[in-house]
Amino acid sequence: MKKITCKIRKIEKSFGSNKVLKSIDLDLEAGKVAVLMGANGAGKSTLVKILCGVHQADSGSIELFDQAFKPQKPVDAFKEGVVTVHQSINDGVVPDLDVASNLMLDRLTEKEFGLFINQKVLKINAKAIAETMGISINVETPVSELGVADRQLIAIARAMARKPKVLILDEPTSSLSSAEADQLFTVLEKLRKMNVAILYISHRMSDIRRIADNIITMRDGKISGQFSEKPLDYEAAVTAMIGHKMTEVDVETVSKGEIILEFKNVKLEPESSNINLTINKNEVVAITGLLGSGKSQLASILYGISKPSQGSIFLNGKRLENTSPQEAIKDGIHMSPKDRASNAIFQSFNIESNLTVPFTKNYSWLSFLRFKLLAEVAKTKIKDIGIVCQSEFDNIETLSGGNQQKVIVGRWLLQSCKLLILDEPFQGVDIKARRDIGKYIRESAGERATLVFVSELDEALEIADRVLVMHEKSFVGEHQNKNIDLEKILIEISGQVSTNSKNWNANGI
């Protein structure tokens, strides 16, 4: 017999005239992982925010263990055992505090800690929590010194420390390596056995196949499908989510133009292989590999944030000497960064301002902004890339994660450039939005070279003319995106090929 932990009935929510949730009925079972899928703007985030007390429903009811559940703020949800790890990593950690304080933050008001914090007890308890997640970080390390993946693990471990009855995870593996994701799945298995109800928001098929007991899909503010019969019908779930069948994306590779970007004997680290590589006008090149393979480091070098260990990089035949993002932009290099919450979004700005902020001088006369022109430019880009919003004056924070990502990608497509760098442009983005973004990137690629850094192989295959594989700061494979050998790529990604060669050359196959 099913044991329902959380029962959701007839939940509705509107923001002004925009009806976001329409009569949502949903059961979350004890000891089960329910995967929630939905296109950006389908209402997933609003439903989660109602469950965790950020928003209140306009109508309907929620029951937790057959008792009315009406959290007015997040702390109310925490006290009742409903714990959420949001997609924005910085919502789950406090960067200015150390790891121990972050892990124990929600328990410091408990009686056992008294009026004064015993640092020794704090660290002992924090280490115990870290061990449950397989985290080996020194608990005295400030979170501000950690990378995105480690922050994500800390946020998840902090959630575990709250001893949840309902755990909500929003794209939790988007910043994790496969090994780190395995740590998370091991913990989720323990929580299953402890009868915790888990709502897992993801579009990663590898995650869904690994952990889903059932799949729930949302479309246009409604539940569009529920799938619990084994084996789970993933294709039907995607069809219910986007409203039509998922078809294979067949990329027609383009004829390349002249060389735009050239690497000559470049090394990311002293021990890595030499990189000799050319990227041409009109082609989209995807660089894939596991977290830590060197993808983001390479992007940072091109954007003037860091320098290679050795070698030279040329842009249109001229040696690239930029030492800052500002110089990179002047050289014609645009980059959409990996962590949009920390490095890309201006939270207090509207969509128009977020789109145009790097280029406002191009839309001004003397020292005066041309507001009408700014609005026209923003409207055009919103339409071109398919941003779901009421108007260009909506605050960026009112958008779903995928639509925020469209804004950030759209920003760097607003002006022409020589080289466009997109670091994980599909992170936290559903299948439909991913294809909208990919389609627009390819359609606009004719007058530049485009580098797309992705962790998921299917994302690379949906957008690229050529796929390059990185492992341990070196390139290990090159593939034209036609009749591609998937098994060979997976072997390269996992590191089961030799990386001892001192030189690696790629000039297109």
C-alpha positions as semicolon CSV with decimal commas, in nm:
position;residue;x (nm);y (nm);z (nm)
1;M;0,000;0,000;0,000
2;K;0,127;0,348;-0,090
3;K;0,235;0,566;0,202
4;I;0,177;0,928;0,098
5;T;0,403;1,178;0,275
6;C;0,286;1,490;0,093
7;K;-0,053;1,530;-0,075
8;I;-0,105;1,827;-0,310
9;R;-0,457;1,906;-0,429
10;K;-0,598;2,171;-0,668
11;I;-0,307;2,413;-0,615
12;E;-0,336;2,732;-0,818
13;K;-0,111;3,037;-0,837
14;S;-0,117;3,356;-1,043
15;F;0,116;3,653;-1,071
16;G;-0,103;3,937;-1,190
17;S;-0,289;3,816;-1,497
18;N;-0,039;3,535;-1,555
19;K;-0,180;3,203;-1,423
20;V;0,131;2,997;-1,347
21;L;-0,019;2,690;-1,174
22;K;-0,353;2,541;-1,276
23;S;-0,515;2,287;-1,044
24;I;-0,205;2,085;-0,955
25;D;-0,272;1,739;-0,805
26;L;0,033;1,544;-0,689
27;D;0,134;1,279;-0,434
28;L;0,486;1,236;-0,300
29;E;0,540;0,887;-0,160
30;A;0,760;0,791;0,135
31;G;1,081;0,620;0,025
32;K;1,030;0,707;-0,343
33;V;1,209;0,939;-0,586
34;A;0,964;1,132;-0,804
35;V;1,139;1,302;-1,095
36;L;0,971;1,626;-1,205
37;M;1,024;1,732;-1,567
38;G;0,891;2,041;-1,740
39;A;0,992;2,300;-1,997
40;N;1,111;2,634;-1,865
41;G;0,806;2,833;-1,763
42;A;0,595;2,519;-1,705
43;G;0,554;2,608;-1,336
44;K;0,808;2,376;-1,167
45;S;0,989;2,651;-0,977
46;T;0,664;2,810;-0,857
47;L;0,537;2,476;-0,727
48;V;0,865;2,420;-0,543
49;K;0,854;2,771;-0,394
50;I;0,504;2,704;-0,261
51;L;0,622;2,380;-0,102
52;C;0,918;2,551;0,065
53;G;0,729;2,861;0,183
54;V;0,864;3,126;-0,055
55;H;0,520;3,174;-0,217
56;Q;0,170;3,095;-0,092
57;A;-0,088;2,928;-0,316
58;D;-0,396;3,126;-0,421
59;S;-0,615;2,819;-0,370
60;G;-0,594;2,445;-0,307
61;S;-0,440;2,249;-0,022
62;I;-0,124;2,066;0,083
63;E;-0,111;1,796;0,347
64;L;0,201;1,662;0,517
65;F;0,138;1,330;0,695
66;D;-0,238;1,400;0,666
67;Q;-0,200;1,737;0,844
68;A;-0,256;2,076;0,678
69;F;0,074;2,224;0,558
70;K;0,077;2,602;0,493
71;P;0,432;2,739;0,528
72;Q;0,439;3,119;0,528
73;K;0,817;3,137;0,495
74;P;1,105;2,892;0,435
75;V;1,180;2,846;0,805
76;D;0,824;2,711;0,851
77;A;0,890;2,447;0,586
78;F;1,226;2,355;0,746
79;K;1,063;2,302;1,084
80;E;0,808;2,066;0,926
81;G;1,083;1,872;0,749
82;V;1,041;2,002;0,392
83;V;1,392;2,087;0,274
84;T;1,492;2,229;-0,065
85;V;1,827;2,251;-0,244
86;H;1,772;2,517;-0,509
87;Q;1,933;2,522;-0,852
88;S;2,114;2,846;-0,769
89;I;2,401;2,713;-0,558
90;N;2,449;3,036;-0,362
91;D;2,095;2,996;-0,222
92;G;2,221;2,694;-0,030
93;V;2,553;2,819;0,107
94;V;2,694;3,130;0,277
95;P;3,027;3,200;0,099
96;D;3,166;3,416;0,383
97;L;3,143;3,129;0,634
98;D;3,360;2,818;0,653
99;V;3,240;2,470;0,558
100;A;3,167;2,368;0,919
101;S;2,947;2,673;0,983
102;N;2,758;2,617;0,658
103;L;2,690;2,254;0,737
104;M;2,572;2,333;1,090
105;L;2,401;2,667;1,023
106;D;2,047;2,538;1,063
107;R;2,120;2,359;1,391
108;L;2,298;2,635;1,582
109;T;1,975;2,736;1,757
110;E;1,932;2,390;1,908
111;K;1,969;2,361;2,286
112;E;2,279;2,142;2,271
113;F;2,480;2,436;2,133
114;G;2,376;2,677;2,413
115;L;2,435;3,052;2,404
116;F;2,795;3,024;2,292
117;I;2,917;2,816;2,001
118;N;3,164;2,545;2,093
119;Q;3,388;2,535;1,787
120;K;3,517;2,187;1,871
121;V;3,165;2,041;1,890
122;L;3,070;2,234;1,575
123;K;3,358;2,083;1,377
124;I;3,296;1,730;1,505
125;N;2,930;1,747;1,400
126;A;3,021;1,908;1,066
127;K;3,275;1,635;0,988
128;A;3,012;1,368;1,057
129;I;2,772;1,536;0,811
130;A;3,046;1,572;0,550
131;E;3,132;1,202;0,580
132;T;2,774;1,103;0,495
133;M;2,822;1,276;0,158
134;G;3,177;1,148;0,108
135;I;3,309;1,505;0,129
136;S;3,680;1,520;0,216
137;I;3,714;1,901;0,227
138;N;3,873;2,055;0,539
139;V;3,572;2,189;0,733
140;E;3,770;2,501;0,828
141;T;3,795;2,608;0,461
142;P;3,592;2,920;0,370
143;V;3,320;2,829;0,119
144;S;3,423;3,132;-0,090
145;E;3,744;2,941;-0,176
146;L;3,556;2,638;-0,311
147;G;3,460;2,567;-0,670
148;V;3,106;2,532;-0,798
149;A;3,094;2,152;-0,759
150;D;3,216;2,158;-0,398
151;R;2,966;2,431;-0,310
152;Q;2,690;2,218;-0,457
153;L;2,794;1,921;-0,243
154;I;2,803;2,144;0,067
155;A;2,451;2,273;-0,009
156;I;2,324;1,916;-0,050
157;A;2,500;1,797;0,267
158;R;2,352;2,090;0,458
159;A;2,008;1,978;0,343
160;M;2,079;1,624;0,466
161;A;2,173;1,766;0,808
162;R;1,818;1,895;0,847
163;K;1,690;1,533;0,856
164;P;1,427;1,595;0,589
165;K;1,092;1,420;0,552
166;V;1,049;1,568;0,206
167;L;1,365;1,655;0,014
168;I;1,343;1,869;-0,302
169;L;1,649;1,875;-0,529
170;D;1,655;2,115;-0,826
171;E;1,905;1,998;-1,094
172;P;2,149;1,879;-0,823
173;T;2,402;1,715;-1,057
174;S;2,437;2,006;-1,302
175;S;2,774;2,104;-1,148
176;L;2,891;1,760;-1,035
177;S;3,136;1,516;-1,190
178;S;3,021;1,158;-1,242
179;A;3,204;1,050;-0,924
180;E;3,040;1,328;-0,722
181;A;2,701;1,242;-0,869
182;D;2,756;0,883;-0,758
183;Q;2,813;1,011;-0,401
184;L;2,479;1,192;-0,419
185;F;2,296;0,886;-0,553
186;T;2,439;0,674;-0,269
187;V;2,302;0,923;-0,015
188;L;1,964;0,930;-0,190
189;E;1,951;0,551;-0,164
190;K;2,003;0,583;0,213
191;L;1,724;0,841;0,233
192;R;1,495;0,610;0,037
193;K;1,549;0,344;0,304
194;M;1,469;0,606;0,571
195;N;1,132;0,667;0,399
196;V;1,215;1,023;0,289
197;A;0,997;1,143;-0,001
198;I;1,222;1,292;-0,270
199;L;1,116;1,533;-0,546
200;Y;1,402;1,541;-0,797
201;I;1,391;1,805;-1,072
202;S;1,606;1,710;-1,369
203;H;1,613;1,662;-1,745
204;R;1,929;1,451;-1,748
205;M;1,835;1,109;-1,877
206;S;2,136;0,953;-1,703
207;D;2,003;1,079;-1,367
208;I;1,645;0,981;-1,439
209;R;1,731;0,627;-1,546
210;R;1,947;0,588;-1,236
211;I;1,710;0,699;-0,962
212;A;1,349;0,756;-1,076
213;D;1,067;0,554;-0,919
214;N;0,818;0,760;-1,116
215;I;0,819;1,059;-1,351
216;I;0,586;1,359;-1,333
217;T;0,570;1,604;-1,622
218;M;0,441;1,962;-1,629
219;R;0,338;2,178;-1,923
220;D;0,177;2,522;-1,921
221;G;0,114;2,518;-1,546
222;K;-0,055;2,176;-1,541
223;I;0,044;1,817;-1,469
224;S;0,065;1,677;-1,823
225;G;0,169;1,321;-1,741
226;Q;0,254;1,076;-1,463
227;F;0,455;0,760;-1,532
228;S;0,510;0,491;-1,270
229;E;0,468;0,165;-1,458
230;K;0,799;-0,019;-1,497
231;P;0,991;0,006;-1,717
232;L;0,941;0,383;-1,716
233;D;0,853;0,526;-2,057
234;Y;1,106;0,808;-2,096
235;E;1,009;0,896;-2,452
236;A;0,642;0,929;-2,353
237;A;0,746;1,148;-2,059
238;V;0,939;1,384;-2,287
239;T;0,643;1,394;-2,529
240;A;0,409;1,485;-2,239
241;M;0,653;1,754;-2,129
242;I;0,703;1,933;-2,462
243;G;0,368;1,848;-2,625
244;H;0,506;1,658;-2,924
245;K;0,733;1,364;-2,998
246;M;1,103;1,401;-2,937
247;T;1,283;1,356;-3,265
248;E;1,652;1,303;-3,319
249;V;1,841;1,620;-3,400
250;D;2,036;1,577;-3,721
251;V;2,303;1,844;-3,749
252;E;2,402;1,929;-4,104
253;T;2,770;2,013;-4,076
254;V;2,876;2,332;-4,252
255;S;3,160;2,418;-4,485
256;K;3,425;2,601;-4,287
257;G;3,554;2,949;-4,359
258;E;3,897;3,091;-4,286
259;I;4,082;3,016;-3,961
260;I;3,966;3,242;-3,677
261;L;4,135;3,084;-3,374
262;E;4,465;2,897;-3,366
263;F;4,654;2,729;-3,081
264;K;5,027;2,667;-3,125
265;N;5,198;2,439;-2,870
266;V;4,964;2,554;-2,592
267;K;4,973;2,377;-2,255
268;L;4,710;2,434;-1,986
269;E;4,943;2,285;-1,722
270;P;5,315;2,198;-1,739
271;E;5,239;1,823;-1,747
272;S;4,958;1,838;-2,007
273;S;4,999;1,776;-2,381
274;N;5,074;2,047;-2,634
275;I;4,759;2,171;-2,809
276;N;4,778;2,254;-3,179
277;L;4,425;2,339;-3,285
278;T;4,237;2,556;-3,534
279;I;3,877;2,678;-3,515
280;N;3,721;2,821;-3,829
281;K;3,461;3,080;-3,920
282;N;3,108;2,941;-3,956
283;E;3,171;2,622;-3,756
284;V;3,040;2,535;-3,410
285;V;3,288;2,326;-3,214
286;A;3,181;2,150;-2,895
287;I;3,444;2,066;-2,634
288;T;3,326;1,796;-2,394
289;G;3,474;1,611;-2,099
290;L;3,420;1,538;-1,732
291;L;3,422;1,810;-1,466
292;G;3,786;1,906;-1,408
293;S;3,898;1,798;-1,755
294;G;4,014;2,152;-1,835
295;K;3,717;2,288;-2,031
296;S;3,646;2,588;-1,807
297;Q;4,019;2,657;-1,769
298;L;4,055;2,679;-2,145
299;A;3,755;2,914;-2,164
300;S;3,909;3,134;-1,893
301;I;4,237;3,158;-2,085
302;L;4,060;3,270;-2,403
303;Y;3,865;3,531;-2,207
304;G;4,171;3,682;-2,041
305;I;4,096;3,555;-1,691
306;S;4,401;3,326;-1,673
307;K;4,706;3,233;-1,880
308;P;4,829;2,906;-2,033
309;S;5,139;2,736;-1,899
310;Q;5,306;2,781;-2,239
311;G;5,236;2,841;-2,607
312;S;5,064;3,101;-2,822
313;I;4,703;3,165;-2,925
314;F;4,616;3,362;-3,237
315;L;4,289;3,536;-3,327
316;N;4,258;3,622;-3,698
317;G;4,634;3,572;-3,728
318;K;4,719;3,815;-3,448
319;R;4,870;3,686;-3,124
320;L;4,615;3,705;-2,845
321;E;4,752;3,906;-2,552
322;N;4,436;3,997;-2,360
323;T;4,475;4,004;-1,981
324;S;4,115;4,079;-1,884
325;P;3,759;4,017;-2,005
326;Q;3,738;4,384;-2,104
327;E;4,032;4,341;-2,341
328;A;3,885;4,016;-2,472
329;I;3,559;4,194;-2,560
330;K;3,757;4,467;-2,738
331;D;3,935;4,193;-2,935
332;G;3,599;4,053;-3,044
333;I;3,569;3,763;-2,797
334;H;3,235;3,720;-2,621
335;M;3,180;3,465;-2,345
336;S;2,872;3,336;-2,164
337;P;3,005;3,200;-1,830
338;K;2,925;2,874;-1,657
339;D;2,770;2,994;-1,331
340;R;2,501;3,242;-1,435
341;A;2,388;3,315;-1,076
342;S;2,733;3,435;-0,965
343;N;2,895;3,554;-1,286
344;A;2,627;3,663;-1,532
345;I;2,295;3,781;-1,392
346;F;2,235;4,132;-1,257
347;Q;1,959;4,039;-1,015
348;S;1,814;4,387;-0,965
349;F;1,801;4,458;-1,341
350;N;1,520;4,390;-1,584
351;I;1,553;4,174;-1,897
352;E;1,637;4,469;-2,122
353;S;1,921;4,585;-1,896
354;N;2,058;4,232;-1,853
355;L;2,063;4,186;-2,231
356;T;2,230;4,515;-2,316
357;V;2,455;4,594;-2,017
358;P;2,794;4,524;-2,185
359;F;2,704;4,732;-2,491
360;T;2,510;5,033;-2,361
361;K;2,759;5,276;-2,516
362;N;2,649;5,143;-2,855
363;Y;2,294;5,255;-2,776
364;S;2,369;5,605;-2,654
365;W;2,408;5,951;-2,799
366;L;2,680;6,157;-2,634
367;S;2,624;6,063;-2,267
368;F;2,250;5,990;-2,303
369;L;2,102;5,644;-2,339
370;R;1,860;5,594;-2,628
371;F;1,588;5,419;-2,431
372;K;1,359;5,357;-2,727
373;L;1,640;5,189;-2,920
374;L;1,735;4,977;-2,616
375;A;1,374;4,857;-2,583
376;E;1,353;4,772;-2,957
377;V;1,681;4,578;-2,947
378;A;1,569;4,386;-2,637
379;K;1,228;4,303;-2,789
380;T;1,394;4,168;-3,104
381;K;1,635;3,947;-2,908
382;I;1,354;3,818;-2,682
383;K;1,163;3,711;-2,993
384;D;1,468;3,569;-3,173
385;I;1,579;3,341;-2,890
386;G;1,230;3,264;-2,753
387;I;1,246;3,413;-2,403
388;V;0,914;3,352;-2,224
389;C;0,818;3,674;-2,042
390;Q;0,552;3,946;-2,019
391;S;0,780;4,223;-2,154
392;E;1,140;4,336;-2,173
393;F;1,086;4,525;-1,847
394;D;1,025;4,210;-1,637
395;N;1,283;4,164;-1,362
396;I;1,530;3,888;-1,451
397;E;1,447;3,706;-1,125
398;T;1,085;3,653;-1,236
399;L;1,205;3,423;-1,515
400;S;1,260;3,049;-1,493
401;G;1,620;2,925;-1,492
402;G;1,609;2,829;-1,858
403;N;1,475;3,168;-1,966
404;Q;1,741;3,341;-1,757
405;Q;1,996;3,133;-1,946
406;K;1,844;3,246;-2,276
407;V;1,890;3,608;-2,165
408;I;2,257;3,550;-2,085
409;V;2,326;3,371;-2,412
410;G;2,126;3,637;-2,597
411;R;2,337;3,910;-2,437
412;W;2,653;3,786;-2,607
413;L;2,476;3,743;-2,939
414;L;2,348;4,102;-2,931
415;Q;2,661;4,234;-3,105
416;S;2,871;4,057;-3,366
417;C;3,200;3,903;-3,255
418;K;3,493;3,704;-3,393
419;L;3,477;3,427;-3,133
420;L;3,177;3,326;-2,919
421;I;3,251;3,110;-2,613
422;L;2,963;2,939;-2,435
423;D;3,056;2,759;-2,112
424;E;2,780;2,511;-2,020
425;P;2,505;2,713;-2,196
426;F;2,245;2,440;-2,130
427;Q;2,305;2,403;-1,756
428;G;1,967;2,371;-1,584
429;V;1,784;2,407;-1,918
430;D;1,510;2,171;-2,035
431;I;1,516;1,987;-2,368
432;K;1,293;2,233;-2,555
433;A;1,483;2,542;-2,436
434;R;1,811;2,366;-2,508
435;R;1,706;2,314;-2,868
436;D;1,578;2,672;-2,899
437;I;1,917;2,802;-2,784
438;G;2,110;2,554;-2,999
439;K;1,909;2,638;-3,309
440;Y;1,968;3,010;-3,265
441;I;2,341;2,964;-3,202
442;R;2,380;2,763;-3,523
443;E;2,164;3,000;-3,729
444;S;2,374;3,300;-3,619
445;A;2,717;3,132;-3,648
446;G;2,804;3,236;-4,003
447;E;3,033;3,531;-3,932
448;R;3,225;3,399;-3,632
449;A;3,385;3,092;-3,476
450;T;3,185;2,934;-3,193
451;L;3,319;2,722;-2,904
452;V;3,067;2,544;-2,682
453;F;3,191;2,376;-2,362
454;V;2,952;2,104;-2,239
455;S;2,965;1,809;-1,997
456;E;2,676;1,614;-2,152
457;L;2,753;1,433;-2,478
458;D;2,397;1,463;-2,611
459;E;2,424;1,842;-2,579
460;A;2,742;1,839;-2,788
461;L;2,583;1,624;-3,058
462;E;2,278;1,853;-3,084
463;I;2,477;2,166;-3,162
464;A;2,824;2,095;-3,300
465;D;2,985;2,047;-3,639
466;R;3,288;1,902;-3,464
467;V;3,330;1,748;-3,118
468;L;3,659;1,761;-2,928
469;V;3,716;1,558;-2,610
470;M;3,925;1,669;-2,311
471;H;4,063;1,462;-2,025
472;E;4,300;1,576;-1,747
473;K;4,381;1,914;-1,911
474;S;4,463;1,759;-2,248
475;F;4,274;1,687;-2,571
476;V;4,228;1,317;-2,640
477;G;3,983;1,301;-2,932
478;E;3,834;1,479;-3,233
479;H;3,515;1,379;-3,419
480;Q;3,314;1,524;-3,706
481;N;2,946;1,515;-3,608
482;K;2,841;1,266;-3,873
483;N;2,803;0,889;-3,824
484;I;2,981;0,944;-3,495
485;D;3,130;0,658;-3,292
486;L;2,961;0,712;-2,954
487;E;3,145;0,427;-2,787
488;K;3,481;0,574;-2,885
489;I;3,386;0,918;-2,750
490;L;3,269;0,769;-2,419
491;I;3,598;0,582;-2,386
492;E;3,788;0,907;-2,447
493;I;3,574;1,102;-2,198
494;S;3,634;0,841;-1,927
495;G;4,010;0,860;-1,978
496;Q;4,059;0,510;-2,119
497;V;4,295;0,637;-2,387
498;S;4,655;0,744;-2,361
499;T;4,718;1,111;-2,280
500;N;5,098;1,075;-2,269
501;S;5,161;1,218;-2,613
502;K;5,349;1,548;-2,596
503;N;5,157;1,690;-2,890
504;W;4,792;1,693;-2,995
505;N;4,684;1,829;-3,330
506;A;4,332;1,906;-3,450
507;N;4,260;2,095;-3,768
508;G;3,933;1,932;-3,861
509;I;3,887;1,585;-4,006
